[in-house]
Amino acid sequence: MRSSTPSSASGAAVKLGAMESTYDLYQRGCELLEHGDHQAAIVPLSRARDLEPDKSSIREALGRALFHAQRYESAAAEFEAVASRTPTNDYAQFCLGRSMQLLGRHREACKPLALACSLAPGRADYKLYRERARWDAQRG
């Protein structure tokens, strides 16, 4: 027997399928990240990001994969997207700063690293990289 609202039911199924697909891509990418296969993790995480560009968790995981694959410019873009959406995310600020440092953009790295230190004052690693960025910015 046919439903009187087949289009809304099928629309929900399609949307649910797309959400499942995004979730599956995200989970696969995270599993690859956990196992240290950073380059391979970029593929499913990029697809998940394309399907759900406003999901900070996806963009942060993609940023981590890109960072560990030494694709710092792309990693910085992902961490910038997360940090601009959630300025109080100390990890995104820290990773944005580290990406900038590794690109040789020490002056630009100072602000997100300082923010990360302010947001998580107990993190000695944040302070170490903030001081390195300041030092390198002054020298160069």
ABEGO torsion letter per residue (X at the ends): XBBABAAAAAAAAAAAAAAAAAAAAAAAAAAAAAAGBAAAAAAAAAAAAAABAABAAAAAAAAAAAAAAGBAAAAAAAAAAAAAABAABAAAAAAAAAAAAAAGBAAAAAAAAAAAAAABAABAAAAAAAAAAAAAAAAX
